[in-house]
Amino acid sequence: MLAMCGGQVDVTTIALPRKVLEVLERRSAAEGRAVEEFVSDAVLERLGIADPEARAELHLKLCEKYIREAEELLAKKDYVQASEKAWGAAAQIVKAVAAREGRELRSHGELHREVARIAKELGDEEVRMLWQSAGMLHQNFYENWLPGEMVEGNIRDVKRFIEKLRQLLK
C-alpha cells in the first residue's frame, strides 16, 4: 500500500485476512482500479483528505511504480504482465491530471474523454495516438496476441505519453 507522508509517498505493507483481501480484489477489479489505488483512495476518503494535490501525487506515484514494474517485466519478456502495468501507468497519469483539477475518473469512458479533452486543449493529436498504444496494451493483457516487438514499441509510446502529461502537472 502507498502511504502519503509529509508530501512524500512511502510504501508500507499491511496484513489483511484472506476474506478481506478477496473482497478488496473483487471491488477494485469491478471498478477497474488497482488494489493500491482503491485502498489509497479509501484511506484518503476516511481521513477526510480531499486535497487535489495529494490525490494528484498519489496517481503520479502509482504511475511511476507501474511503469517501473512494466520495464522490469519487459526485461523478463513477460509481455502480458508488462502490457497491463504500462496501461496502468498511462491511466494513472491521466487520473493525476484530472485529480489536480479536483476531478475523479472512475471508468474507462471517463479516461478516454479526459484524454480527448487534454489532446484538444493542447492541440496535440499525438496525445490521442499515444493513448491508443496504451489501450492496445490493455487489450493485450486479456488476449495476449501482440508480438513482443509491438509490446516494446507500445511501452515506449506510453513513456512518451507519460512525459507529455507530466508537463501538465508542473
Helices and strands as residue ranges (DSSP letters): E 2-5, E 8-11, H 18-30, H 35-46, H 52-75, H 79-100, H 108-122, H 125-143, H 148-166, G 167-169
